[in-house]
Amino acid sequence: MRTYRRPRRKPRVSLVALDMDGTLLDSSSNITPDSAAVIRAATASGVEVILATGKARPAAIAAARKAGLEGDEVLVSHRTPGIFLQVGALQQYSCWAVCEVGVVYC
């Protein structure tokens, strides 16, 4: 007798947190056009993309602006959630918190 097994579904990604320096940014501190296109596609499909960076929010916004990713509905603005660590301080926006297991929405 053969047993029917349901095919496994891949879990849908709902949140992506991106580092900037050495990851998202190239050697000139710019977001590449390919990376910008992937971020736009992800946000258009309903995935929330946030930054988790050591940069200050204004510096992150400036880098995103150059790639056309500044704004509430794209990557970063003065109101979007994100994790911005500088001088050992954590700025919390929209109740985002850092804990041992990662990013948690409170």
LINMO-V424006 format. One record per backbone hydrogen bond with DSSP energy under -1.0 kcal/mol. CO is the residue of the C=O (numbers start at 1). NH is the residue of the N-H. E is the energy in kcal/mol with one decimal. If there is no record, write none. Layout:
co,nh,e
CO,NH,E
CO,NH,E
This chain:
co,nh,e
14,48,-2.5
16,50,-2.7
18,52,-3.0
20,23,-1.9
20,25,-2.7
26,29,-2.1
30,26,-2.8
32,36,-2.5
33,37,-2.2
34,38,-2.0
35,39,-2.4
36,40,-2.4
37,41,-2.3
38,42,-2.5
39,43,-2.5
40,44,-2.4
41,45,-1.4
42,47,-2.4
43,46,-1.3
48,16,-2.6
50,18,-2.7
51,83,-3.2
53,85,-3.0
56,60,-2.1
57,61,-2.7
58,62,-2.1
59,63,-1.9
60,64,-2.3
61,65,-2.7
62,66,-1.5
64,69,-3.2
65,68,-1.5
69,75,-1.8
69,76,-1.3
71,74,-1.1
76,71,-2.6
83,53,-2.8
84,91,-1.1
86,89,-2.2
89,86,-1.3
93,96,-1.4
95,106,-1.6
97,104,-1.8
99,102,-1.3
102,99,-2.3
104,97,-1.4
